[in-house]
Amino acid sequence: MPFQGGPKEAARMMALLDPESRKRIMGELEARDPKTAQVVRSLMVTLDDLQFLSLRMLQELLQLISLKELGLALRRASSELQRHLLSQLSIRMQEEVREILQGPPQPKIIVEEAEKKLLKILLEKVEKGEFVLSKDGKDQLV
């Protein structure tokens, strides 16, 4: 029976695997179909996955991107996600990010570039096993 879920379903399933299994399977897919592997890899994390970051992971992420980039990336995120992430920041950081979120409209390309950068870093951390996005609510760290 062939797989019928498409790249989004494959990415969802891959994101649930442990880092070693994910790396092995992605390596096999890359060898067979590099284009599909890239599509699946890009769908493995989304902006919504930011809600699963622990405070420590968020702090580590903020060492790699600026608050301006975070604010730009969050412009297209849900208001719930924006509120959640802002609640994890210091008052000063919240104010800086809010200025960007509520500031004048920005070119779409700038917002998309900030999103891409944030998601690229997040994916790299997940693939290396440095971040565990516990989407099922279970703590997977040991």
N, C-alpha and C positions, 0 to 999 in steps of 0.2 A: 504494500500500500504506500504510494508516494506521499511525501509531506505536503500538506495543503495549506499551511498557515502563512506562507510568505515570509519575507525578511523581518517584518515587525514581530511576528510570533517567534521566529528563530532567535531574534535579539532578546526578547523577553525570557525565553528559556535559557539562553546563554548567560544572561545576567544572574540567574538563580544558581548557576553552577559554582563550585569552588574554583579558585583561581587556577589551580593546576589543570583541572579538566577543561576549563574554558580555554586555556592557552593551547592545550593539545588539540582540541576540536577546531579552534580557529586556525591553527597551523595547518591542519588537514584541509579545511575549507579554502584557505589561502592558496594551497598548492593546487587544488582542483579548479577553483574559480575565484581569482583575486578580486574581480569586480564585485561579486556577490559578498565576499568576505568584507570588503570595505563598507558596503551598504549595511550589512549586519552590525559591524563594529560601530558605525556611526549612530545606529539606532539603540545601542545597548544602554546608553544613558541619555536622559532628557533633563530639562530644567526642573521638572517635577521631582526628580531624584534628589535634588538639593534638600528636600525635607527630611531625608533619611541620614543626613550628616550629623555626626555628634558635634559637640562644641569644639572638641579638639581637632576634628577633621576640618571644620569650618575655619578655625584659626590657621591651620596649615594651608588651606586653600587661599586665605587672604594674604599669605606671605608670597603667593605666586601671581596674584592679580591685584590690581588697585581697587580701591573703593569706587572710583569712577567707572571702571570696567564692570564691577559687580552691579552697580546701579543701572548702567546701560543694558546689561544682560537681563536684568529683572524687569525691564520695561514691558516685555510681552508675557511675563509670568502672571499667574493668577494672583489676585489680591491676597488670598489666604497664604500662598507661598511667600509673598513679599512680607506680610505681617510676621510670619513664622521666622524668617531669616532676620528681619530687623530686630525681633525680640531677643535674638542671640548676640546682638552687637552692643557695644558700649553706647552711651547716650551720644557722645561726640560722633562716633561712626554712624549711628542711626541718622543723625542730622545730615551728615555728608551724603549718605546714600539717598535720603529723602529729597535733598536738593536736586539730585540728578533725576530721580524718578518723577518728581513734580515740576521739574524745570521745563524750559521751552522744548518743543519737538526737536528731535534729532534725526539726521538722515538715516533711513532704513539700513543702509550698508554699514554704518557705524555700529548700530545696535546689533546687527547680525554678526559682525566681526567680534564683538564683545561676547556674544553668546557662544560662538564657535570656539573662542579661546578658552572660556570657562569650561565648556563641555569637553574640549580636548584634554585639558588638565585633569578633569574629573575622571574621564575614561582611562587615562594613563595611570592614575592612582588606583583605580579599581582593577585594572589589568595586572598591575604589579602586586595586588593584594594589600596595598597600603591603606585603602579605604574599603570598608565593607558596608554596602548599602542594604541594610536589613529591611527589605520591603514587606516581609511577612510579620514583622514585629518581634521576631525572635533575635536575641543577641547571639551573633555567630562568632564573636571573638573568644579565643581561648588563651 
